[in-house]
């Protein structure tokens, strides 16, 4: 019996599953910034695969180098690629560049993981990819899970118009 390729819905389900884990990791970000970076990348991977499943099933299910080549070479994926690539690089550092002398937090602090990888890079992948999906409403986004920063307070010395 031949196995079917995962479709958009199955990739979105896996992306959402990764989001559920990200929620737990963010709650303990100081202890697990490396794992948050890794899970963010794999969430982005499933978001990209959901797009490929919708737009071109022949591109679907590729390995990392093929997926990256498609994203990089097709102009319509330029914004996705620019942000996906940063997530991929951070996950590689998290997975393969640590040892007993180096720590992932020396590469990216826990707060930078949240601000740069999750709130910015992952958010941008999701936002761009959603435009290319059939069912973007089925994706649980990072923006829906992480609190927005508080509004900037007025600077000292400024006065409100009366």
TORBA-652459 format. One record per residue (C-alpha): x, y, z; residue in one letter; chain. Coordinates in steps of 0.02 Angstrom, whole numbers. Example, Ala and Ser with C-alpha at 12.3 -4.5 7.8 and 13.67 -1.06 7.14 Angstrom:
r c1: 615; c2: -225; c3: 390; code: A; unit: A
r c1: 684; c2: -53; c3: 357; code: S; unit: A
This chain:
r c1: 0; c2: 0; c3: 0; code: X; unit: A
r c1: 73; c2: 167; c3: -54; code: X; unit: A
r c1: 75; c2: 303; c3: 77; code: X; unit: A
r c1: -1; c2: 469; c3: 28; code: X; unit: A
r c1: 97; c2: 630; c3: 41; code: X; unit: A
r c1: 41; c2: 741; c3: 183; code: X; unit: A
r c1: -76; c2: 878; c3: 126; code: X; unit: A
r c1: -101; c2: 1058; c3: 181; code: X; unit: A
r c1: -211; c2: 1006; c3: 327; code: X; unit: A
r c1: -87; c2: 880; c3: 395; code: X; unit: A
r c1: 57; c2: 1005; c3: 384; code: X; unit: A
r c1: -47; c2: 1138; c3: 470; code: X; unit: A
r c1: -90; c2: 1013; c3: 606; code: X; unit: A
r c1: 96; c2: 978; c3: 632; code: X; unit: A
r c1: 136; c2: 1164; c3: 630; code: X; unit: A
r c1: 3; c2: 1191; c3: 764; code: X; unit: A
r c1: 72; c2: 1047; c3: 865; code: X; unit: A
r c1: 242; c2: 1132; c3: 859; code: X; unit: A
r c1: 158; c2: 1294; c3: 914; code: X; unit: A
r c1: 87; c2: 1205; c3: 1066; code: X; unit: A
r c1: 264; c2: 1154; c3: 1113; code: X; unit: A
r c1: 330; c2: 1329; c3: 1079; code: X; unit: A
r c1: 202; c2: 1395; c3: 1205; code: X; unit: A
r c1: 277; c2: 1282; c3: 1338; code: X; unit: A
r c1: 456; c2: 1324; c3: 1290; code: X; unit: A
r c1: 425; c2: 1512; c3: 1291; code: X; unit: A
r c1: 356; c2: 1497; c3: 1468; code: X; unit: A
r c1: 530; c2: 1432; c3: 1515; code: X; unit: A
r c1: 631; c2: 1523; c3: 1383; code: X; unit: A
r c1: 783; c2: 1552; c3: 1494; code: X; unit: A
r c1: 807; c2: 1364; c3: 1510; code: X; unit: A
r c1: 763; c2: 1315; c3: 1331; code: X; unit: A
r c1: 807; c2: 1449; c3: 1202; code: X; unit: A
r c1: 893; c2: 1318; c3: 1093; code: X; unit: A
r c1: 740; c2: 1208; c3: 1089; code: X; unit: A
r c1: 626; c2: 1357; c3: 1055; code: X; unit: A
r c1: 736; c2: 1401; c3: 905; code: X; unit: A
r c1: 732; c2: 1222; c3: 842; code: X; unit: A
r c1: 543; c2: 1202; c3: 861; code: X; unit: A
r c1: 515; c2: 1372; c3: 779; code: X; unit: A
r c1: 612; c2: 1312; c3: 628; code: X; unit: A
r c1: 513; c2: 1150; c3: 617; code: X; unit: A
r c1: 352; c2: 1247; c3: 631; code: X; unit: A
r c1: 409; c2: 1357; c3: 487; code: X; unit: A
r c1: 456; c2: 1201; c3: 388; code: X; unit: A
r c1: 278; c2: 1134; c3: 403; code: X; unit: A
r c1: 206; c2: 1303; c3: 358; code: X; unit: A
r c1: 314; c2: 1303; c3: 200; code: X; unit: A
r c1: 265; c2: 1123; c3: 161; code: X; unit: A
r c1: 81; c2: 1171; c3: 179; code: X; unit: A
r c1: 109; c2: 1305; c3: 46; code: X; unit: A
r c1: 197; c2: 1181; c3: -68; code: X; unit: A
r c1: 56; c2: 1056; c3: -44; code: X; unit: A
r c1: -66; c2: 1190; c3: -104; code: X; unit: A
r c1: 34; c2: 1265; c3: -246; code: X; unit: A
r c1: 143; c2: 1128; c3: -316; code: X; unit: A
r c1: 132; c2: 953; c3: -246; code: X; unit: A
r c1: 287; c2: 905; c3: -347; code: X; unit: A
r c1: 389; c2: 1019; c3: -233; code: X; unit: A
r c1: 308; c2: 946; c3: -79; code: X; unit: A
r c1: 402; c2: 832; c3: 40; code: X; unit: A
r c1: 574; c2: 887; c3: -11; code: X; unit: A
r c1: 730; c2: 871; c3: 95; code: X; unit: A
r c1: 808; c2: 1024; c3: 175; code: X; unit: A
r c1: 925; c2: 1070; c3: 30; code: X; unit: A
r c1: 789; c2: 1050; c3: -102; code: X; unit: A
r c1: 662; c2: 1147; c3: 1; code: X; unit: A
r c1: 786; c2: 1288; c3: 27; code: X; unit: A
r c1: 833; c2: 1290; c3: -158; code: X; unit: A
r c1: 649; c2: 1306; c3: -209; code: X; unit: A
r c1: 619; c2: 1446; c3: -84; code: X; unit: A
r c1: 778; c2: 1537; c3: -137; code: X; unit: A
r c1: 756; c2: 1519; c3: -324; code: X; unit: A
r c1: 573; c2: 1566; c3: -342; code: X; unit: A
r c1: 543; c2: 1754; c3: -327; code: X; unit: A
r c1: 368; c2: 1728; c3: -256; code: X; unit: A
r c1: 446; c2: 1647; c3: -102; code: X; unit: A
r c1: 577; c2: 1783; c3: -75; code: X; unit: A
r c1: 503; c2: 1851; c3: 87; code: X; unit: A
r c1: 469; c2: 1678; c3: 156; code: X; unit: A
r c1: 647; c2: 1624; c3: 114; code: X; unit: A
r c1: 729; c2: 1776; c3: 194; code: X; unit: A
r c1: 647; c2: 1736; c3: 361; code: X; unit: A
r c1: 646; c2: 1546; c3: 348; code: X; unit: A
r c1: 834; c2: 1548; c3: 316; code: X; unit: A
r c1: 868; c2: 1637; c3: 482; code: X; unit: A
r c1: 762; c2: 1509; c3: 575; code: X; unit: A
r c1: 854; c2: 1366; c3: 488; code: X; unit: A
r c1: 1025; c2: 1440; c3: 532; code: X; unit: A
r c1: 977; c2: 1464; c3: 715; code: X; unit: A
r c1: 912; c2: 1286; c3: 726; code: X; unit: A
r c1: 1076; c2: 1220; c3: 653; code: X; unit: A
r c1: 1174; c2: 1314; c3: 787; code: X; unit: A
r c1: 1055; c2: 1250; c3: 921; code: X; unit: A
r c1: 1066; c2: 1070; c3: 861; code: X; unit: A
r c1: 1247; c2: 1051; c3: 807; code: X; unit: A
r c1: 1358; c2: 1191; c3: 871; code: X; unit: A
r c1: 1343; c2: 1168; c3: 1059; code: X; unit: A
r c1: 1462; c2: 1071; c3: 1166; code: X; unit: A
r c1: 1527; c2: 1076; c3: 1343; code: X; unit: A
r c1: 1617; c2: 1241; c3: 1307; code: X; unit: A
r c1: 1486; c2: 1335; c3: 1207; code: X; unit: A
r c1: 1307; c2: 1379; c3: 1243; code: X; unit: A
r c1: 1168; c2: 1428; c3: 1124; code: X; unit: A
r c1: 1129; c2: 1580; c3: 1232; code: X; unit: A
r c1: 1300; c2: 1649; c3: 1183; code: X; unit: A
r c1: 1235; c2: 1649; c3: 1004; code: X; unit: A
r c1: 1058; c2: 1711; c3: 1040; code: X; unit: A
r c1: 997; c2: 1764; c3: 1210; code: X; unit: A
r c1: 829; c2: 1696; c3: 1265; code: X; unit: A
r c1: 749; c2: 1867; c3: 1239; code: X; unit: A
r c1: 820; c2: 1880; c3: 1063; code: X; unit: A
r c1: 749; c2: 1707; c3: 1024; code: X; unit: A
r c1: 577; c2: 1773; c3: 1072; code: X; unit: A
r c1: 594; c2: 1943; c3: 990; code: X; unit: A
r c1: 693; c2: 1902; c3: 833; code: X; unit: A
r c1: 654; c2: 1721; c3: 794; code: X; unit: A
r c1: 476; c2: 1703; c3: 855; code: X; unit: A
r c1: 395; c2: 1874; c3: 851; code: X; unit: A
r c1: 484; c2: 1928; c3: 693; code: X; unit: A
r c1: 552; c2: 1787; c3: 583; code: X; unit: A
r c1: 421; c2: 1653; c3: 619; code: X; unit: A
r c1: 283; c2: 1782; c3: 614; code: X; unit: A
r c1: 342; c2: 1842; c3: 442; code: X; unit: A
r c1: 350; c2: 1663; c3: 373; code: X; unit: A
r c1: 173; c2: 1631; c3: 435; code: X; unit: A
r c1: 105; c2: 1796; c3: 369; code: X; unit: A
r c1: 181; c2: 1773; c3: 195; code: X; unit: A
r c1: 137; c2: 1589; c3: 184; code: X; unit: A
r c1: -44; c2: 1619; c3: 237; code: X; unit: A
r c1: -71; c2: 1718; c3: 77; code: X; unit: A
r c1: -29; c2: 1560; c3: -22; code: X; unit: A
r c1: -132; c2: 1433; c3: 76; code: X; unit: A
r c1: -308; c2: 1372; c3: 45; code: X; unit: A
r c1: -347; c2: 1365; c3: 231; code: X; unit: A
r c1: -241; c2: 1495; c3: 322; code: X; unit: A
r c1: -370; c2: 1506; c3: 460; code: X; unit: A
r c1: -319; c2: 1330; c3: 514; code: X; unit: A
r c1: -145; c2: 1392; c3: 562; code: X; unit: A
r c1: -119; c2: 1443; c3: 743; code: X; unit: A
r c1: 0; c2: 1588; c3: 726; code: X; unit: A
r c1: 138; c2: 1643; c3: 841; code: X; unit: A
r c1: 57; c2: 1816; c3: 848; code: X; unit: A
r c1: -101; c2: 1740; c3: 920; code: X; unit: A
r c1: -1; c2: 1658; c3: 1060; code: X; unit: A
r c1: 133; c2: 1782; c3: 1110; code: X; unit: A
r c1: 81; c2: 1943; c3: 1194; code: X; unit: A
r c1: 113; c2: 2102; c3: 1097; code: X; unit: A
r c1: 232; c2: 2224; c3: 1174; code: X; unit: A
r c1: 148; c2: 2359; c3: 1278; code: X; unit: A
r c1: 120; c2: 2525; c3: 1189; code: X; unit: A
r c1: 264; c2: 2646; c3: 1206; code: X; unit: A
r c1: 241; c2: 2769; c3: 1346; code: X; unit: A
r c1: 258; c2: 2954; c3: 1310; code: X; unit: A
r c1: 436; c2: 3014; c3: 1329; code: X; unit: A
r c1: 482; c2: 3118; c3: 1479; code: X; unit: A
r c1: 459; c2: 3302; c3: 1450; code: X; unit: A
r c1: 326; c2: 3285; c3: 1317; code: X; unit: A
r c1: 161; c2: 3365; c3: 1349; code: X; unit: A
r c1: -10; c2: 3318; c3: 1290; code: X; unit: A
r c1: -105; c2: 3444; c3: 1187; code: X; unit: A
r c1: -241; c2: 3531; c3: 1284; code: X; unit: A
